Amino acid sequence: METITTTDLSKFGARERQLAEILLRAWRVQGLPEDFTDEEVTIMLNTNSGCVFLTNSEFQAVMFNGDKLEIFYYCPNCGNEGFEKEIMNDGKCKQCGEQIK
Ligand SMILES: [Zn+2]
């Protein structure tokens, strides 16, 4: 399936703009995750999933895990994706053993 992402806020609906507000507020209140590179940070929308997240020059993605901002990881080897605790043991993919972090 094709993934279409955009940073164009005119493509964000009311719901997506609200999610962007909540993300910006969480960034202000709790800061960005430690391992997230603080460069060229922008708000991005996945128009397929309706998912709104923060991303950066390293193409890392930050989303809410519950009410906490966390990096959403992707295994380049097997495509496994999720938050660190869900998909990794000691920085390695639980599914294929690839070093992700
Ligand atoms: Zn993997």
Residues whose N, C-alpha, C, O or C-beta is under 5 A from the ligand:
A	BS01	ZN	C75 N77 C78 G79 N80 C93 Q95 C96 G97 E98
